[in-house]
Amino acid sequence: MQTVTISSESQVVIPREIIAKLEWKPGKKLQIEPIKNRIELFPVDSRQNKPDFVKEGIDKIMQEAEGFLKGIDTTIKREEDRF
């Protein structure tokens, strides 16, 4: 675990090794969330302004769910005294 320092201008530099490992490029937008006594950074898809992991997760779920209801019986038996 690496340590960083907050500058007098409230800036923090993310170590180069971490940037390289995450394959982030200059200009990458990040969403920052305070959680109790820490912060978390999330890469943002600039086209939809959503964190990348959310977009990727939704796409994966939709692909996995595609066609899973094919052939399901959609008839509903109603009780006689109900509308």
DRENTIRO-929457 format. One line per 10 residues: number of its first residue (from 1); for each residue x, y negated, z of N, C-alpha, C. Coordinates in Angstrom, 2 decimals. Atoms other than C-alpha are relative to their C-alpha. Layout:
N
NUM> X Y Z X Y Z X Y Z | ...
//
This chain:
83
1> 0.85 1.17 0.00 0.00 0.00 0.00 0.90 -1.23 0.00 | -0.79 1.21 0.12 1.34 -3.38 -0.98 -0.68 -1.15 0.75 | 0.50 1.17 -0.71 0.96 -6.67 0.86 0.13 -1.22 -0.89 | -0.04 1.27 0.73 0.10 -10.00 -0.74 -0.28 -1.12 0.98 | 0.18 1.16 -0.86 -0.06 -13.51 0.68 -0.93 -0.99 -0.67 | 0.88 1.05 0.52 -2.75 -16.15 0.26 0.80 -1.30 -0.02 | -0.76 1.25 0.13 -1.16 -19.35 -1.06 -0.78 -1.17 0.61 | 0.66 1.19 -0.54 -1.95 -22.86 0.19 -1.16 -0.45 -0.90 | 1.09 0.31 0.93 -4.22 -23.16 -2.90 -1.05 1.12 -0.03 | 0.93 -1.13 -0.13 -6.16 -20.02 -1.81 0.15 1.01 -1.13
11> -0.24 -0.95 1.08 -4.59 -17.92 -4.58 0.70 1.25 0.53 | -0.64 -1.27 -0.31 -3.55 -14.28 -4.39 0.49 0.58 -1.32 | -0.56 -0.62 1.20 -1.27 -12.59 -6.93 -0.13 1.51 0.15 | 0.12 -1.46 0.01 -2.15 -8.99 -7.78 1.32 0.55 -0.55 | -1.29 -0.52 0.45 1.11 -7.02 -8.07 -0.06 0.59 -1.42 | -0.10 -0.42 1.40 2.20 -6.25 -11.64 -0.24 1.51 -0.16 | 0.16 -1.45 0.10 2.31 -2.49 -10.96 -1.48 0.40 0.05 | 1.44 -0.30 -0.11 -1.37 -2.47 -9.98 -0.72 -0.42 -1.28 | 0.60 0.48 1.25 -2.36 -4.54 -13.03 0.29 1.00 -1.12 | -0.38 -0.96 1.04 -0.45 -2.10 -15.27 -0.75 1.32 0.16
21> 0.68 -1.27 -0.26 -1.97 0.96 -13.61 -1.47 -0.08 -0.39 | 1.42 0.18 0.34 -5.50 -0.44 -14.09 -0.20 -0.40 -1.46 | 0.03 0.41 1.41 -4.62 -1.53 -17.66 -0.82 -1.27 -0.21 | 0.66 1.30 0.14 -5.99 -5.02 -17.06 0.89 -0.92 -0.82 | -0.72 0.95 0.85 -4.98 -7.68 -19.58 -0.25 -1.42 0.49 | 0.23 1.40 -0.38 -4.58 -11.45 -19.06 -1.37 -0.45 -0.50 | 1.34 0.48 0.35 -7.98 -13.12 -19.08 -1.12 0.91 0.47 | 1.00 -0.94 -0.50 -9.75 -10.10 -17.56 -0.81 -0.67 1.10 | 0.86 0.59 -1.02 -12.72 -11.27 -15.52 -0.29 1.05 1.08 | 0.25 -0.87 -1.14 -13.25 -9.82 -12.06 -1.12 -0.58 0.84
31> 1.02 0.40 -0.97 -16.21 -9.93 -9.73 0.58 0.28 1.37 | -0.54 -0.18 -1.35 -15.27 -10.39 -6.09 -1.17 0.08 0.99 | 1.05 -0.21 -0.98 -17.43 -9.13 -3.23 0.61 0.08 1.40 | -0.44 -0.15 -1.38 -16.82 -9.77 0.47 -0.81 1.11 0.67 | 0.65 -1.11 -0.69 -17.59 -6.62 2.47 0.62 0.08 1.39 | -0.46 0.08 -1.38 -17.30 -7.02 6.24 1.29 -0.82 0.07 | -1.25 0.75 -0.15 -13.64 -7.97 6.85 0.97 0.24 -1.16 | -0.86 -0.23 1.16 -12.33 -7.13 3.34 -0.69 -0.52 -1.26 | 0.60 0.35 1.29 -12.91 -7.97 -0.32 0.23 1.14 -0.98 | -0.17 -0.97 1.08 -13.39 -5.76 -3.36 -0.10 -0.75 -1.32
41> -0.01 0.60 1.33 -12.64 -6.71 -6.96 -0.53 1.03 -0.99 | 0.58 -0.87 1.01 -14.67 -5.24 -9.83 0.23 -0.61 -1.38 | -0.12 0.52 1.36 -13.80 -5.61 -13.53 -1.38 -0.26 -0.57 | 1.29 0.40 0.53 -16.61 -7.36 -15.38 0.01 0.11 -1.52 | 0.20 -0.02 1.45 -17.87 -6.67 -18.91 -0.52 -1.39 -0.36 | 0.34 1.40 0.27 -17.91 -10.25 -20.22 -1.23 -0.14 -0.88 | 1.17 0.11 0.87 -20.66 -9.48 -22.74 -1.29 0.04 0.80 | 1.23 -0.14 -0.77 -23.24 -8.52 -20.11 0.16 -0.49 1.43 | -0.29 0.51 -1.34 -21.61 -9.99 -17.00 -0.34 1.01 1.09 | 0.18 -1.06 -0.99 -21.86 -6.65 -15.19 1.34 0.69 0.19
51> -1.24 -0.75 -0.18 -19.03 -4.70 -13.61 0.08 1.16 -0.98 | -0.19 -1.08 0.97 -17.56 -2.20 -16.10 -0.51 1.33 0.52 | 0.38 -1.30 -0.51 -18.20 0.73 -13.79 -1.51 0.17 0.00 | 1.47 -0.08 0.04 -21.93 -0.11 -13.68 -0.45 0.34 -1.41 | 0.37 -0.24 1.39 -22.21 -0.25 -17.47 0.35 1.42 -0.41 | -0.42 -1.35 0.35 -20.23 2.98 -17.89 -0.87 1.04 0.70 | 0.84 -0.94 -0.75 -22.27 4.71 -15.19 -1.39 0.13 -0.59 | 1.33 -0.02 0.59 -25.59 3.73 -16.76 0.04 0.73 -1.34 | -0.12 -0.68 1.30 -24.44 4.85 -20.22 0.12 1.51 0.19 | -0.19 -1.43 -0.24 -23.33 8.22 -18.82 -1.30 0.64 0.47
61> 1.27 -0.53 -0.51 -26.60 8.75 -16.94 -1.00 0.13 -1.14 | 0.96 -0.04 1.11 -28.64 7.90 -20.04 0.34 1.13 -0.98 | -0.39 -1.08 0.91 -26.64 10.32 -22.20 -0.34 1.37 0.60 | 0.30 -1.27 -0.65 -27.03 13.12 -19.66 -1.50 0.26 0.09 | 1.44 -0.15 -0.16 -30.76 12.47 -19.26 -0.73 0.16 -1.33 | 0.65 -0.04 1.30 -31.48 12.33 -22.98 -0.57 1.39 -0.30 | 0.66 -1.23 0.39 -34.02 14.97 -23.92 -0.34 0.96 1.12 | 0.24 -0.97 -1.07 -34.36 16.55 -20.48 -1.49 0.24 0.26 | 1.44 -0.20 -0.17 -38.17 16.12 -20.55 -0.65 0.60 -1.25 | 0.54 -0.55 1.24 -38.57 17.60 -24.03 -0.78 1.27 0.31
71> 0.83 -1.19 -0.18 -41.42 20.12 -24.03 -0.77 0.03 1.30 | 0.71 0.01 -1.28 -42.80 19.10 -20.64 -1.51 -0.13 -0.23 | 1.46 0.08 0.08 -46.56 19.55 -20.14 -0.45 -1.31 0.66 | 0.40 1.31 -0.53 -47.99 16.03 -19.72 -1.49 -0.09 0.31 | 1.42 0.02 -0.34 -51.62 17.04 -19.17 -0.15 -0.08 1.51 | 0.24 0.18 -1.44 -53.01 16.04 -15.82 -1.39 0.54 0.32 | 1.30 -0.54 -0.43 -55.79 18.03 -14.14 -0.59 -0.97 1.01 | 0.68 0.95 -0.88 -58.21 15.62 -12.55 -1.09 0.69 0.80 | 1.09 -0.53 -0.80 -60.59 16.41 -9.73 -1.29 -0.60 -0.52 | 1.30 0.41 0.54 -64.26 16.15 -10.67 -0.46 -1.34 0.57
81> 0.53 1.20 -0.62 -65.02 13.34 -8.19 0.95 -1.20 -0.13 | -0.97 1.10 0.18 -62.11 11.14 -9.34 -0.15 -0.57 -1.40 | 0.06 0.65 1.32 -62.03 8.66 -12.19 1.29 0.15 -0.71
//
